[in-house]
Amino acid sequence: MSKKYFGTDGIRGKVNQGNINGEMFFRFGLAAGTYFKNIKKNKQIAIIAKDTRLSGYTLEPALVSGLASAGMHVYTLGPLPTNGLAMLTKRMKANMGIMITASHNPYFDNGLKLFGPDGLKLSDKIEKKIERLIDSKITKNLSKPNILGRVKRLEDANDRYIEILKSNFPKNFSLKGIKIAIDCANGAGYKSGPKLLKSLGAKVYDVGTSPNGLNINKNCGSTFPKKIKSIVKKHRVNIGISLDGDADRIILCDEKGNIIDGDQIIATLADRWKRKKILRGGVVGTLMSNYGLQNYFKEKQINFIRANVGDRYVKEKMQKNNFNLGGEQSGHIILGKFATTGDGLLVALEVLFSMRKGKKASELLNVFKPMPQILENIVVRDKNIINKLNCKKAIKKANKLMGLNGRLLVRRSGTEPKIRIMGESYNKNLILKCIKIIKRSIKY
């Protein structure tokens, strides 16, 4: 049975349309609070963080009300990266953590990412149980007046998160003498990003650190790498770091202005971790991971397996296979040695730690030759269009044309009303021809 509310990465959609409104967030809070309260009865704590969207001011109080109505004591943390929330959920021994965010989406979207007491995103099985509670009668789950939850603001969440990040590295780790540009996407990492790097002694040039509720991800951040590229060139820095709206993604820019995607970062870390005997098992990528990455790992004799798109599915395969490194081309990278979910700042520190002895970013990060890859996103009203007969026929025709010269992937976005078509081949004209065949069937 498919899920009603949860997608590949929590709940997401346009604000005040569908499920993203105050009434539904009250229901989400009541349902999640009820589920986790029944799992762990001796302590009733939920913590909530958010990114910088204007809608957070309307959705957070509704969510808090639902949780408190279920009898959960709530700590609100304010703007904080997603993995900061995950880390503090575990550190504070909370029943659950909820991140109010729509990640890399525009300001008019919002949503939720839920974490269990172990700091992990919820399984499909748990999400389905919470969905049943969302649709149940509200009065059934309301707590008695004498056991309602209390609400408190935690002002030092970013400082706590920064200290956890730094504790993963030697105390003498210093970035003194290194110039770094960072684009925080006017999102959840706008405080912790620059503060972390400056605390380690780096000279920091920051952009995307003036959120106004409407400019999150707007012409900035990991989905708009032109921004960090221009800052790197302007200030002649050693490396550029670009985060997304909730700072769980990272895209880098070397000192020459070359954009470094998640696949190259993963390859760099895997190679270093193997040499240092830190890598356990191998690496988990996704269906979108470049074929050049797969070939690189084959040459390096590093085990590589693919998961469905979404860092939750990457993490699940990492756990199943006992791997400690995985991620996506988009920059969701999970360092299983340190974290339970993607963390742009943690990955940045790991890369910077490799650069501390004077190695240039361009030498460190361009480790394999990617196979040419083209991705087209098509906005649709109904994402199930790819299951229709004419679309299936077009996909079959395109795959036959591609043959053994590359690969095609057609999938529904788990976070947006889009169909994503990806083609890989050393023959770019062939990719375009195949995508055109599929695209025509979706549009018409």
C-alpha positions as CSV (number, residue, x, y, z in Angstrom):
1,M,0.0,0.0,0.0
2,S,1.4,3.4,-1.0
3,K,1.8,6.2,1.5
4,K,-0.8,9.0,1.6
5,Y,1.2,11.9,3.1
6,F,4.9,10.9,3.2
7,G,7.2,11.1,0.1
8,T,10.8,10.0,-0.4
9,D,11.9,12.6,2.2
10,G,9.2,13.4,4.6
11,I,6.1,15.5,3.8
12,R,6.4,18.4,1.3
13,G,4.2,20.7,-0.8
14,K,3.0,24.2,-1.4
15,V,2.1,26.2,1.6
16,N,-1.7,26.6,2.3
17,Q,-2.4,24.1,-0.4
18,G,-3.1,20.4,0.1
19,N,-1.5,19.1,3.3
20,I,0.8,22.1,4.1
21,N,-1.3,24.2,6.4
22,G,-1.9,24.8,10.1
23,E,-4.8,22.4,10.5
24,M,-2.8,19.5,9.0
25,F,0.4,20.4,10.9
26,F,-1.6,20.1,14.1
27,R,-2.7,16.7,12.9
28,F,0.8,15.7,12.0
29,G,2.1,16.8,15.5
30,L,-0.7,15.0,17.3
31,A,-0.2,11.8,15.3
32,A,3.6,11.7,15.6
33,G,3.4,12.7,19.3
34,T,0.9,9.9,20.0
35,Y,3.0,7.3,18.2
36,F,6.3,8.1,19.9
37,K,4.7,8.7,23.3
38,N,3.4,5.1,23.1
39,I,6.8,3.7,22.1
40,K,8.8,5.4,24.9
41,K,6.5,6.2,27.8
42,N,9.1,7.2,30.5
43,K,10.1,10.5,28.8
44,Q,8.0,12.6,26.5
45,I,10.2,15.0,24.6
46,A,10.1,16.3,21.0
47,I,12.5,18.8,19.5
48,I,11.7,21.0,16.5
49,A,14.0,22.9,14.2
50,K,13.3,24.7,11.0
51,D,14.8,26.5,8.0
52,T,14.1,30.2,7.3
53,R,10.9,30.1,5.3
54,L,8.2,32.7,6.2
55,S,5.7,29.9,6.5
56,G,7.6,28.5,9.4
57,Y,6.0,31.1,11.6
58,T,2.5,29.7,10.9
59,L,3.3,26.0,10.6
60,E,5.6,25.7,13.7
61,P,3.0,26.8,16.3
62,A,0.4,24.4,14.8
63,L,2.9,21.5,15.0
64,V,3.9,22.5,18.5
65,S,0.2,22.6,19.5
66,G,-0.4,19.1,18.1
67,L,2.6,17.6,19.9
68,A,1.7,19.3,23.2
69,S,-1.9,18.1,22.8
70,A,-0.5,14.6,22.6
71,G,1.3,15.1,25.9
72,M,4.8,15.7,24.5
73,H,7.1,18.3,26.0
74,V,8.5,20.4,23.1
75,Y,11.8,22.2,22.7
76,T,11.9,24.6,19.7
77,L,15.4,25.2,18.4
78,G,14.8,27.8,15.7
79,P,16.8,27.7,12.3
80,L,19.2,24.8,12.4
81,P,20.6,22.4,9.8
82,T,18.7,19.1,9.5
83,N,21.6,17.0,10.8
84,G,22.0,19.4,13.7
85,L,18.4,18.4,14.6
86,A,19.2,14.7,14.1
87,M,22.3,14.9,16.3
88,L,20.5,16.8,19.1
89,T,17.6,14.4,19.0
90,K,20.0,11.6,19.9
91,R,22.1,13.7,22.2
92,M,19.1,15.0,24.2
93,K,17.6,11.5,24.3
94,A,14.4,12.9,22.8
95,N,11.5,10.7,21.6
96,M,11.6,12.4,18.3
97,G,12.9,15.3,16.2
98,I,11.0,17.2,13.5
99,M,12.6,19.5,10.9
100,I,10.2,22.0,9.3
101,T,11.7,22.4,5.8
102,A,11.3,21.9,2.1
103,S,15.0,21.5,1.6
104,H,16.1,22.9,-1.8
105,N,12.6,23.9,-2.9
106,P,11.5,27.5,-3.2
107,Y,10.1,29.6,-0.3
108,F,6.5,28.9,-1.2
109,D,6.9,25.2,-0.4
110,N,7.4,23.7,3.1
111,G,7.2,20.3,4.8
112,L,8.5,18.0,7.5
113,K,11.3,15.6,8.0
114,L,10.8,13.2,11.0
115,F,13.6,11.5,13.0
116,G,13.3,8.8,15.7
117,P,15.2,8.8,19.0
118,D,18.2,7.2,17.2
119,G,18.5,10.2,15.0
120,L,17.5,8.2,11.9
121,K,14.8,9.1,9.5
122,L,11.6,7.0,9.9
123,S,11.1,3.8,8.0
124,D,8.2,3.3,5.5
125,K,6.5,1.0,8.1
126,I,6.6,3.7,10.9
127,E,5.4,6.4,8.5
128,K,2.4,4.3,7.5
129,K,1.5,3.8,11.2
130,I,1.7,7.6,11.7
131,E,-0.5,8.2,8.7
132,R,-3.2,6.0,10.2
133,L,-3.1,8.2,13.3
134,I,-3.2,11.3,11.2
135,D,-6.5,10.1,9.7
136,S,-8.0,8.9,13.0
137,K,-10.5,11.0,15.0
138,I,-8.7,13.9,16.8
139,T,-10.4,13.5,20.1
140,K,-9.1,9.9,20.4
141,N,-5.5,11.1,20.8
142,L,-5.9,14.3,22.8
143,S,-4.3,14.1,26.3
144,K,-6.0,14.9,29.5
145,P,-5.6,18.5,30.7
146,N,-3.2,17.6,33.6
147,I,-0.7,15.8,31.3
148,L,-0.5,18.2,28.4
149,G,3.0,19.0,27.2
150,R,5.0,22.1,28.0
151,V,7.0,24.2,25.4
152,K,10.4,25.8,25.8
153,R,12.8,27.6,23.5
154,L,16.4,26.3,23.3
155,E,18.6,29.3,22.4
156,D,22.0,27.6,22.0
157,A,21.1,24.8,19.5
158,N,23.6,26.0,16.9
159,D,26.4,26.2,19.4
160,R,25.7,22.7,20.6
161,Y,25.6,21.5,17.0
162,I,28.9,23.2,16.1
163,E,30.6,21.6,19.2
164,I,29.4,18.1,18.1
165,L,30.8,18.7,14.6
166,K,34.2,19.8,15.9
167,S,34.4,16.9,18.4
168,N,34.8,14.5,15.4
169,F,38.2,16.0,14.6
170,P,41.5,16.4,16.5
171,K,41.5,19.4,18.9
172,N,44.4,20.9,17.0
173,F,42.5,20.9,13.7
174,S,42.9,24.4,12.3
175,L,41.9,26.2,9.1
176,K,44.2,29.1,9.8
177,G,45.6,30.4,6.5
178,I,42.8,28.9,4.4
179,K,40.3,31.2,2.6
180,I,36.8,29.8,2.2
181,A,33.7,31.0,0.5
182,I,30.4,29.7,1.7
183,D,26.9,30.1,0.3
184,C,24.3,29.2,2.9
185,A,21.3,29.6,0.5
186,N,19.7,32.0,3.0
187,G,18.6,28.8,4.8
188,A,19.0,26.8,7.9
189,G,22.8,26.9,7.9
190,Y,23.1,30.7,7.7
191,K,24.3,31.0,11.4
192,S,26.2,27.7,12.0
193,G,28.1,27.6,8.6
194,P,30.2,30.8,8.9
195,K,30.4,30.5,12.7
196,L,31.9,27.0,12.4
197,L,34.5,27.9,9.8
198,K,35.6,31.1,11.6
199,S,35.9,29.3,14.9
200,L,38.5,27.0,13.2
201,G,40.5,30.0,12.1
202,A,39.5,30.3,8.4
203,K,39.1,33.5,6.5
204,V,35.5,33.3,5.5
205,Y,33.6,35.1,2.7
206,D,29.9,34.3,3.2
207,V,26.8,34.9,1.1
208,G,23.3,33.6,1.4
209,T,23.3,34.6,5.1
210,S,20.6,37.3,5.1
211,P,17.3,35.3,5.1
212,N,14.1,37.3,4.8
213,G,11.7,34.4,4.6
214,L,11.3,34.6,0.9
215,N,14.8,34.3,-0.5
216,I,15.8,30.8,0.6
217,N,17.4,29.0,-2.3
218,K,16.7,31.9,-4.6
219,N,19.6,32.2,-7.1
220,C,21.9,30.8,-4.4
221,G,22.8,27.6,-2.7
222,S,23.6,24.1,-4.0
223,T,21.0,24.2,-6.8
224,F,22.5,27.5,-8.1
225,P,26.3,26.8,-8.1
226,K,27.0,29.8,-10.3
227,K,26.8,31.9,-7.1
228,I,29.6,30.1,-5.3
229,K,31.7,30.0,-8.5
230,S,31.5,33.8,-8.8
231,I,32.5,34.3,-5.1
232,V,35.4,31.9,-5.5
233,K,36.8,33.8,-8.5
234,K,36.1,37.2,-7.0
235,H,38.0,36.5,-3.7
236,R,40.5,33.9,-5.0
237,V,39.7,31.5,-2.2
238,N,41.0,28.0,-1.6
239,I,37.6,26.4,-1.8
240,G,33.9,27.2,-2.1
241,I,31.1,25.5,-0.1
242,S,27.5,25.7,-1.2
243,L,24.6,24.4,1.0
244,D,20.9,23.9,0.3
245,G,18.0,25.3,2.3
246,D,18.3,22.9,5.2
247,A,22.1,22.4,4.8
248,D,21.9,18.6,4.4
249,R,23.4,18.9,0.8
250,I,26.7,20.2,-0.3
251,I,28.2,21.2,-3.6
252,L,31.8,22.4,-3.8
253,C,33.9,24.7,-6.0
254,D,37.6,24.3,-6.4
255,E,40.0,27.2,-6.5
256,K,39.9,27.2,-10.3
257,G,36.1,27.6,-10.4
258,N,35.2,24.0,-11.2
259,I,32.0,22.8,-9.7
260,I,32.3,19.6,-7.7
261,D,29.2,17.5,-7.3
262,G,28.3,14.8,-4.8
263,D,29.7,12.0,-6.9
264,Q,33.2,13.5,-7.0
265,I,33.1,14.3,-3.3
266,I,32.0,10.7,-2.5
267,A,34.8,9.3,-4.7
268,T,37.4,11.5,-2.9
269,L,36.3,10.5,0.6
270,A,36.0,6.8,-0.3
271,D,39.5,6.8,-1.7
272,R,40.9,8.6,1.4
273,W,38.9,6.4,3.8
274,K,40.2,3.2,2.2
275,R,43.8,4.4,2.4
276,K,43.3,5.3,6.1
277,K,41.4,2.0,6.7
278,I,38.4,3.9,7.8
279,L,36.1,2.7,5.0
280,R,33.8,-0.1,6.1
281,G,32.3,-2.5,3.5
282,G,32.0,-0.1,0.6
283,V,29.9,2.8,-0.7
284,V,26.2,3.2,-1.4
285,G,25.2,5.4,-4.3
286,T,21.8,5.9,-6.0
287,L,20.2,5.2,-9.4
288,M,21.4,8.7,-10.3
289,S,25.0,8.1,-9.5
290,N,27.3,8.7,-12.5
291,Y,28.4,5.5,-14.3
292,G,31.9,7.0,-14.2
293,L,31.8,6.8,-10.4
294,Q,30.9,3.1,-10.6
295,N,33.8,2.5,-13.0
296,Y,36.2,4.4,-10.7
297,F,35.2,2.2,-7.7
298,K,35.7,-0.9,-9.8
299,E,39.2,0.2,-10.6
300,K,39.9,1.0,-6.9
301,Q,38.4,-2.3,-5.8
302,I,35.8,-0.5,-3.7
303,N,32.4,-2.2,-3.3
304,F,29.6,-0.1,-4.8
305,I,25.9,-0.6,-4.7
306,R,22.9,1.5,-5.7
307,A,19.8,2.5,-3.7
308,N,16.7,4.3,-4.7
309,V,16.9,8.1,-4.9
310,G,16.7,9.7,-1.4
311,D,19.2,9.8,1.4
312,R,16.8,7.8,3.6
313,Y,17.1,4.8,1.2
314,V,20.9,5.3,1.0
315,K,21.1,5.1,4.8
316,E,18.9,2.0,4.9
317,K,21.2,0.2,2.4
318,M,24.2,1.4,4.3
319,Q,22.8,-0.2,7.5
320,K,21.7,-3.4,5.7
321,N,25.2,-3.9,4.2
322,N,27.2,-2.5,7.1
323,F,28.7,0.3,4.9
324,N,29.7,3.6,6.5
325,L,29.7,5.9,3.4
326,G,27.0,6.7,0.9
327,G,25.3,9.6,-0.8
328,E,23.8,11.2,-3.9
329,Q,25.1,13.2,-6.8
330,S,23.0,16.1,-5.5
331,G,25.2,16.4,-2.5
332,H,23.3,14.4,0.1
333,I,26.3,12.6,1.6
334,I,26.1,10.4,4.7
335,L,29.3,9.9,6.7
336,G,28.2,6.9,8.7
337,K,31.2,7.1,11.0
338,F,29.9,10.4,12.3
339,A,26.2,11.0,11.3
340,T,22.8,9.4,10.6
341,T,21.8,11.6,7.7
342,G,23.3,14.0,5.2
343,D,25.2,17.0,6.6
344,G,26.8,19.6,4.3
345,L,28.9,21.2,7.0
346,L,30.2,17.8,8.3
347,V,31.2,16.8,4.8
348,A,32.9,20.2,4.3
349,L,35.0,19.7,7.4
350,E,36.0,16.2,6.2
351,V,37.2,17.6,2.9
352,L,38.9,20.6,4.6
353,F,40.7,18.2,7.0
354,S,42.2,16.5,3.9
355,M,43.4,20.0,2.6
356,R,45.0,21.1,5.9
357,K,48.5,20.2,4.7
358,G,48.4,22.4,1.7
359,K,46.7,20.2,-0.9
360,K,44.7,22.2,-3.5
361,A,41.0,21.5,-3.9
362,S,41.4,21.0,-7.6
363,E,44.0,18.2,-7.0
364,L,41.9,16.6,-4.3
365,L,38.4,16.6,-5.7
366,N,38.6,15.8,-9.4
367,V,39.3,12.1,-9.1
368,F,37.3,10.4,-11.9
369,K,36.1,11.3,-15.4
370,P,32.3,11.4,-15.3
371,M,30.3,9.9,-18.1
372,P,28.3,12.8,-19.8
373,Q,24.9,12.9,-18.1
374,I,21.8,15.0,-19.0
375,L,18.9,15.5,-16.7
376,E,15.5,16.9,-17.7
377,N,12.8,17.8,-15.2
378,I,9.3,18.0,-16.6
379,V,6.5,19.7,-14.5
380,V,3.4,17.5,-14.6
381,R,-0.1,17.6,-13.0
382,D,-0.1,13.8,-12.4
383,K,3.2,12.0,-11.7
384,N,1.5,8.7,-12.5
385,I,1.6,9.6,-16.2
386,I,4.8,7.5,-16.6
387,N,2.6,4.4,-15.9
388,K,0.4,5.1,-18.9
389,L,0.8,2.9,-22.0
390,N,2.1,5.5,-24.4
391,C,4.7,6.6,-21.9
392,K,5.8,3.0,-21.3
393,K,6.1,2.4,-25.0
394,A,8.2,5.6,-25.4
395,I,10.5,4.5,-22.6
396,K,10.9,1.0,-24.1
397,K,11.7,2.6,-27.5
398,A,14.3,5.0,-26.0
399,N,16.0,2.1,-24.1
400,K,16.2,0.1,-27.2
401,L,17.8,3.0,-29.1
402,M,20.3,3.5,-26.2
403,G,21.2,-0.1,-26.1
404,L,24.6,-0.8,-24.6
405,N,25.8,2.7,-25.3
406,G,24.6,4.1,-22.0
407,R,21.6,4.1,-19.7
408,L,18.3,5.9,-19.1
409,L,16.4,6.5,-15.9
410,V,12.8,7.8,-15.8
411,R,11.3,8.5,-12.3
412,R,8.8,10.5,-10.4
413,S,10.3,13.2,-8.1
414,G,9.6,12.4,-4.5
415,T,9.5,16.0,-3.5
416,E,8.1,18.0,-6.5
417,P,5.4,17.6,-9.2
418,K,8.0,16.6,-11.7
419,I,9.1,13.6,-13.8
420,R,12.9,13.4,-14.0
421,I,14.5,11.9,-17.1
422,M,18.2,11.1,-16.9
423,G,20.4,9.9,-19.7
424,E,24.0,8.8,-19.6
425,S,26.3,8.1,-22.6
426,Y,29.5,9.3,-24.2
427,N,27.3,10.1,-27.2
428,K,25.5,13.3,-26.1
429,N,23.3,13.4,-29.3
430,L,22.1,9.9,-28.5
431,I,21.1,11.0,-25.0
432,L,19.2,14.0,-26.3
433,K,17.4,11.9,-28.9
434,C,16.3,9.3,-26.3
435,I,15.2,12.0,-23.8
436,K,13.2,13.7,-26.6
437,I,11.3,10.4,-27.3
438,I,10.3,10.0,-23.7
439,K,9.6,13.8,-23.1
440,R,7.2,13.9,-26.0
441,S,5.1,11.1,-24.5
442,I,4.9,12.8,-21.2
443,K,4.0,16.3,-22.5
444,Y,1.5,15.1,-25.0
